[in-house]
Amino acid sequence: MTVFLAIALTSLLSVTALLALARLYRGPSLLDRVVAADMLLATMVGAVGAEAAVNRHATTLPVLVVLALLGFVGSVSLVRFAVRDRP
């Protein structure tokens, strides 16, 4: 049962990352690309969190905090840049 859950989790995270990369590549506007990058970062946080939960260690907690802060600050700064750039 554990192997099935690991395979399902890995495949779902991989599909999510591939869809986010496709939107990042094809996004017609800057804001679409920002949302796709944020989704890719959220997928990375989910993967690191799942790995920490499966292996039952809390040493990756600082990595999760840094990734979450990076996603938040990056999204806010890019949206502020996009709003300021409009006429």
VEXDREN-2710 file (C-alpha; in Angstrom, 1 decimal):
% VEXDREN-2710
k/r/px/py/pz
1/MET/0.0/0.0/0.0
2/THR/2.8/2.4/0.8
3/VAL/4.5/1.8/-2.6
4/PHE/1.2/2.6/-4.3
5/LEU/0.9/5.8/-2.4
6/ALA/4.4/6.8/-3.2
7/ILE/3.9/6.1/-6.9
8/ALA/0.6/8.0/-7.0
9/LEU/2.1/11.0/-5.1
10/THR/5.2/11.1/-7.4
11/SER/3.0/10.9/-10.5
12/LEU/0.6/13.6/-9.4
13/LEU/3.5/16.0/-8.4
14/SER/5.2/15.3/-11.8
15/VAL/2.0/16.0/-13.8
16/THR/1.5/19.2/-11.8
17/ALA/5.0/20.3/-12.4
18/LEU/4.8/19.5/-16.2
19/LEU/1.5/21.5/-16.5
20/ALA/3.0/24.4/-14.7
21/LEU/6.1/24.3/-16.9
22/ALA/3.8/24.2/-20.0
23/ARG/2.0/27.3/-18.8
24/LEU/5.2/29.0/-18.0
25/TYR/6.4/28.4/-21.5
26/ARG/3.2/29.2/-23.4
27/GLY/1.7/31.9/-21.1
28/PRO/0.5/34.7/-23.3
29/SER/1.0/37.4/-20.6
30/LEU/3.5/38.1/-17.8
31/LEU/0.9/37.5/-15.2
32/ASP/0.2/34.0/-16.5
33/ARG/3.8/33.2/-16.3
34/VAL/3.9/34.5/-12.7
35/VAL/1.1/32.3/-11.7
36/ALA/2.7/29.3/-13.4
37/ALA/6.0/30.0/-11.6
38/ASP/4.2/30.3/-8.3
39/MET/2.4/27.0/-9.0
40/LEU/5.8/25.3/-9.8
41/LEU/7.2/26.6/-6.5
42/ALA/4.2/25.4/-4.6
43/THR/4.7/22.0/-6.2
44/MET/8.3/22.0/-5.1
45/VAL/7.2/22.8/-1.5
46/GLY/4.6/20.0/-1.7
47/ALA/7.3/17.5/-2.9
48/VAL/9.8/18.5/-0.2
49/GLY/7.0/18.4/2.5
50/ALA/5.9/15.0/1.3
51/GLU/9.5/13.7/1.4
52/ALA/9.9/15.0/4.9
53/ALA/6.7/13.4/6.0
54/VAL/7.5/10.0/4.5
55/ASN/11.0/10.0/6.0
56/ARG/9.8/11.5/9.3
57/HIS/12.4/14.2/9.8
58/ALA/12.1/17.9/10.4
59/THR/15.5/19.0/9.0
60/THR/13.9/20.2/5.8
61/LEU/11.6/22.7/7.6
62/PRO/13.9/25.7/7.0
63/VAL/14.0/24.8/3.3
64/LEU/10.2/24.8/3.3
65/VAL/10.1/28.2/5.0
66/VAL/12.6/29.7/2.6
67/LEU/10.8/28.3/-0.4
68/ALA/7.4/29.6/0.8
69/LEU/8.9/33.1/1.5
70/LEU/10.6/33.1/-1.9
71/GLY/7.3/32.3/-3.6
72/PHE/5.4/35.0/-1.7
73/VAL/8.0/37.8/-2.1
74/GLY/8.6/36.9/-5.8
75/SER/4.9/36.8/-6.7
76/VAL/4.2/40.1/-4.9
77/SER/7.1/41.9/-6.4
78/LEU/6.4/40.7/-10.0
79/VAL/2.7/41.7/-9.7
80/ARG/3.7/45.1/-8.4
81/PHE/6.1/45.5/-11.3
82/ALA/3.4/44.4/-13.8
83/VAL/0.9/46.9/-12.3
84/ARG/3.4/49.7/-12.4
85/ASP/4.3/48.9/-16.0
86/ARG/0.8/49.4/-17.4
87/PRO/-0.2/52.7/-18.9
END
